[in-house]
Amino acid sequence: MQHKLSLYNTLTRKKEVFEPLHAPFVGMYVCGPTVYGEPHLGHARSAVTFDVLYRYLKQLNYKVRYVKNITDVGHLENDADEGEDKIQKKAKLHHLEPMEVVQYYTNLYQRDIGKLNVLSPDIEPRASGHIIEQIQMIEEILENGMAYIENGSVYFDVPAYHKNHNYGKLSGRIVEDLLNNTRELEGQGEKHSPLDFALWKKASPTHIMRWPSPWGDGFPGWHLECSAMSRKYLGTMFDIHGGGLDLMFPHHECEIAQSQASHNHSDSARYWIHNNMITVNGQKMGKSLGNFINLSDLFSGNHPMLEQAYSPMTIRFFILQAHYRSTLDFSNEALQAARKGYTKLINGLRVLEKLQYSEAEATPDEKLNQELLKLSEDCYRGLNDDLNTARTIASLFNLLKKINSLYLGQLPIDALSRGTFDTIRNTYNELVLDVLGLREEPTGDLENMLDLVLDFYKEAKEAKAYDKVDVIRAELKKQGIVIKDLKTGIDWAYEE
C-alpha cells in the first residue's frame, strides 16, 4: 500500500502533502518541557502527538532524526523578559543548585512520559549546554542590524525586522495591533519597542545561572535556545517543527524571526505543527488556574478531581481518541471510556494471535476479501489525513468486528486468501502496536495470582490428587518459582 501523508501546516494555514527536503531523511524538532515542575496531562498530549508522528514517519520508511529539547535556563516567569528564571526560583525555594532542580524534574519527565510508551528522541539537548551556539546566533543577528545592545542585554529589534519580513506570519498577529494592545511593562524601559524580546539578558548580582559573553555575564533568552539547537542538529532549514498551540506566539513566532534575521535567512522549518490544548470542563488546563493534573496523580488516582487511578495506556488512548488539533476535554467519564476502548483493541491482538489459517483448506470468496482489504486500507486513511488518530481508531474498530467474526466462526476463515489474512493481521498489529504505540498492560497482581494457585495446590494435596500437585509444581518451576511445604502452611519463593 502506498501512503501519502498530509499535514496541516500552521505557517500556510492549510493541509499539505508531506515532502521531505532530503528524502528519505526527515529532520523533526519539538519543543520539550521547562523542567521546574512535575509532568502533567498537557505535557503528555504534546509528547504522545509527536511520538505518533515519529512512529508513523518511521513506518513509512523515512530515516528520522528527532530532536526534542530540555529547557533548563532562560524561561522566565509569565513567559516574559522580566521576573525570575522559573528554575532558579525553585532552586532558591528549596536551597538547591539549579541543576539539581533540572536533573530531578528531567528524570521525572522521562520516567512518567516513558510510562506512556513514548519513544525517546534521537537527541535531547539542553539549553545550558549550547550557550556558545546561542552567542554565535546573537552575533549574526546583531551583524544583520536586527538586534541592539542595552546595558549588557541584547534585544531583538522587531520593527527593524518587520520592515523587510513579516513578524506575525505564523500566528496571524498584526504588528500594528500588537503595538496598540501592548502596554509598557515596568522594567522594560531598555527596549526600543514593547514588541522587542531578549536574546541575552544581563545577570543581576544575585542571579545564579550566568555565563560570560561578549556583552558581559548573563543568560540566553528563552526563544533563542530552540533556534540555536535546531540549527546545530538539523541545519538552517529542516522538515518539521512541532509543539503545543500555546507556544505558537510568541515562542515559535520569535524562533522564525531569529532564524530569518541570522545568517540562516530561513523559516527554520517547512512544516510547523501544533497540538491543541487539554481543557477541564471547557477551561484551559493550567497551573495559574489550579486545575492541572500531574501524570503521577493520574497513575495513583490521588487528586480531588479523580474518581480512580488510570493506567498509562488508558491515558495514551484518551489522548489518541481525539484529533491532535482539536481540544481534548478531561473528565473521569472520558477516561473510563478510554479504558474500555483500549481494552477492546488489546483483546483484538489476542484474538488475532489465536486465528489459525490453513492455505490447504482455503476457498477464497472475492467479495469478502475485497471488503476486508478495503477495511484495512481505511485504517491508514485517518493517519494520512493530518495524523487523524481518532479516525484510525474508528477504522480499527470496524476491522476488529470482522476479526471477531472470523474468530467466532460467524465468517469462514477459509474464505480468505493468504494475502488478505496477512494484510488484516499486519495492518492491525502494526497500527495498534508500532504506530499508535499501545501495549498490553499486566492487569493482575502476581502475589494474588500465586495465592490463588497455592489454594488449588493445597486442595489437590488434601484430596491426594498428586498428578495435579506435580503439574502445578512443574508449571511454577518453569516460571522460576518453587513451592515450599512448611509445617506452618504452604509458601512460595523465587528459585535460587
Helices and strands as residue ranges (DSSP letters): E 6-9, E 14-17, E 25-30, H 41-59, E 63-68, G 77-79, H 86-93, H 98-115, G 127-130, H 131-143, E 147-150, E 153-156, H 158-162, H 175-181, E 197-202, E 218-220, H 222-234, E 238-244, G 245-247, I 248-252, H 253-261, E 269-275, E 278-280, E 283-284, H 295-300, H 312-320, E 328-330, H 332-354, G 359-361, H 366-384, H 389-407, G 413-415, H 418-429, I 430-435, H 446-462, H 466-478, E 481-486, E 489-494
